[in-house]
Amino acid sequence: MIDLGLSGKGVLVSGAGHIPERAGHGRMCSLKLAEAGARLACVDIDAGRARGIAQEIEAAGGEALAVVADMTDRRQAERAVDEAAAGLGSIDVCVDIIGGARWDRAEEFSQEDWDWTIQNNLSQVFYLFQAVGKQMVKQGTGGSMVALASVDGINAAAMHAPYGAAKAGVISLAKTFAQELGRHGIRVNAVAPGNVGTGNEDWPDNQWAVNSVNPLAPPRSRDIANAVLFLSSSMAERVTGQTLIVDGGAVIRDLWGMHEEVVARFRGGDYD
Ligand SMILES: NC(=O)c1ccc[n+]([C@@H]2O[C@H](COP(=O)([O-])OP(=O)(O)OC[C@H]3O[C@@H](n4cnc5c(N)ncnc54)[C@H](O)[C@@H]3O)[C@@H](O)[C@H]2O)c1
């Protein structure tokens, strides 16, 4: 049996609840971390959702407490980290789920939509990494922090420019916090999901290469949670500052639309 090193560890998940029509990354990450033996602080802005995931973990035999806070507010984020540390005894792993996009043409975006997007996708990660970073440094036993970025922070983010810029910022924060906190044994990484939409659970497991975006089938929330679990675990103890893309291969598609007919035309020739 492979030991993930998570048994008995204190884990804070920020945005742990589940809104049914959304992907459910917070819930799926929380369930997997609890299944690996971690004790969880489930932080959410909505008390019912925070309690809901904590109860689901306990019903499955795990240990969890609910913390209610708006994590886009620096003071509330700091208070949530204090509550989680007091309740769990230590924060050894921290996972940030929160984020969302607003849509418009790049030249039309309002100030309000820009500010909301940066606050919800980037500033709150900064507040959380700062507060948890201080806590982990104080504990002196290292740790792991993971935030959800997006493939939109790597490629263009057409019609949601602020979201792409904010997620690129998350990828940058993971690198910088990783460099600065590495000497305390603290690792910091990100996971960049492709389009999980509302879960993609209706795709058959063996449905490959059937759309123009994903060479594999598109990712599901369980695929994102597996990446979060890996980066949180001792399996990744020499991995830091990285962004693990989980997108069914979407961002590696070639730019030239190569297919069998094109290859047949060029085969044997000497073309660039
Ligand atoms: N679904 C996709 O296709 C996709 C693709 C790429 C990246 N992502 C990223 O996944 C994350 C969202 O995942 P989801 O849709 O499963 O989550 P979600 O939006 O359903 O939110 C999860 C929980 O976070 C809570 N929350 C929201 N704002 C909060 C706040 N200010 N303070 C505390 N809690 C708050 C919500 O109440 C909810 O229970 C985002 O970071 C998003 O950018 C999603």
The ligand as a MOL file (V3000), in Angstrom:
LIG
                    3D

  0  0  0     0  0            999 V3000
M  V30 BEGIN CTAB
M  V30 COUNTS 44 48 0 0 0
M  V30 BEGIN ATOM
M  V30 1 N -15.3440 24.2410 -13.8530 0
M  V30 2 C -14.3480 24.4430 -14.6830 0
M  V30 3 O -14.4420 24.1080 -15.8740 0
M  V30 4 C -13.0790 25.1030 -14.2270 0
M  V30 5 C -12.0230 25.2230 -15.1300 0
M  V30 6 C -10.8500 25.7990 -14.7140 0
M  V30 7 C -10.7530 26.2520 -13.4090 0
M  V30 8 N -11.7980 26.1490 -12.5440 0 CHG=1
M  V30 9 C -11.6490 26.6660 -11.1900 0
M  V30 10 O -12.2960 25.8180 -10.2380 0
M  V30 11 C -12.6900 26.6370 -9.1450 0
M  V30 12 C -14.1700 26.5560 -8.8810 0
M  V30 13 O -14.5460 25.2400 -8.6960 0
M  V30 14 P -16.0880 24.9180 -8.4690 0
M  V30 15 O -16.8830 25.4920 -9.6020 0
M  V30 16 O -16.1770 23.4770 -8.2010 0 CHG=-1
M  V30 17 O -16.3720 25.7310 -7.1540 0
M  V30 18 P -17.6410 26.6040 -6.7680 0
M  V30 19 O -17.6560 27.8690 -7.5350 0
M  V30 20 O -18.8360 25.7210 -6.7790 0
M  V30 21 O -17.2710 27.0150 -5.2890 0
M  V30 22 C -16.8930 26.0770 -4.3030 0
M  V30 23 C -17.2910 26.6570 -2.9820 0
M  V30 24 O -16.6080 27.9050 -2.7540 0
M  V30 25 C -17.4370 28.7350 -2.0040 0
M  V30 26 N -17.0350 30.1390 -2.1110 0
M  V30 27 C -17.2140 30.9640 -3.1670 0
M  V30 28 N -16.7550 32.1990 -2.8700 0
M  V30 29 C -16.2780 32.1290 -1.6030 0
M  V30 30 C -15.6930 33.0910 -0.7350 0
M  V30 31 N -15.5170 34.3620 -1.1060 0
M  V30 32 N -15.3160 32.7000 0.5110 0
M  V30 33 C -15.4990 31.4230 0.9080 0
M  V30 34 N -16.0680 30.4750 0.1220 0
M  V30 35 C -16.4530 30.8240 -1.1130 0
M  V30 36 C -18.8320 28.4740 -2.5800 0
M  V30 37 O -19.8210 28.8060 -1.6130 0
M  V30 38 C -18.7950 26.9820 -2.8990 0
M  V30 39 O -19.3910 26.2100 -1.8800 0
M  V30 40 C -12.3290 28.0600 -9.4990 0
M  V30 41 O -11.0710 28.4200 -8.9900 0
M  V30 42 C -12.3280 28.0040 -10.9990 0
M  V30 43 O -11.6280 29.0730 -11.5650 0
M  V30 44 C -12.9670 25.5880 -12.9270 0
M  V30 END ATOM
M  V30 BEGIN BOND
M  V30 1 1 1 2
M  V30 2 2 2 3
M  V30 3 1 2 4
M  V30 4 1 4 5
M  V30 5 2 4 44
M  V30 6 2 5 6
M  V30 7 1 6 7
M  V30 8 2 7 8
M  V30 9 1 8 9
M  V30 10 1 8 44
M  V30 11 1 9 10
M  V30 12 1 9 42
M  V30 13 1 10 11
M  V30 14 1 11 12
M  V30 15 1 11 40
M  V30 16 1 12 13
M  V30 17 1 13 14
M  V30 18 2 14 15
M  V30 19 1 14 16
M  V30 20 1 14 17
M  V30 21 1 17 18
M  V30 22 2 18 19
M  V30 23 1 18 20
M  V30 24 1 18 21
M  V30 25 1 21 22
M  V30 26 1 22 23
M  V30 27 1 23 24
M  V30 28 1 23 38
M  V30 29 1 24 25
M  V30 30 1 25 26
M  V30 31 1 25 36
M  V30 32 1 26 27
M  V30 33 1 26 35
M  V30 34 2 27 28
M  V30 35 1 28 29
M  V30 36 1 29 30
M  V30 37 2 29 35
M  V30 38 1 30 31
M  V30 39 2 30 32
M  V30 40 1 32 33
M  V30 41 2 33 34
M  V30 42 1 34 35
M  V30 43 1 36 37
M  V30 44 1 36 38
M  V30 45 1 38 39
M  V30 46 1 40 41
M  V30 47 1 40 42
M  V30 48 1 42 43
M  V30 END BOND
M  V30 END CTAB
M  END
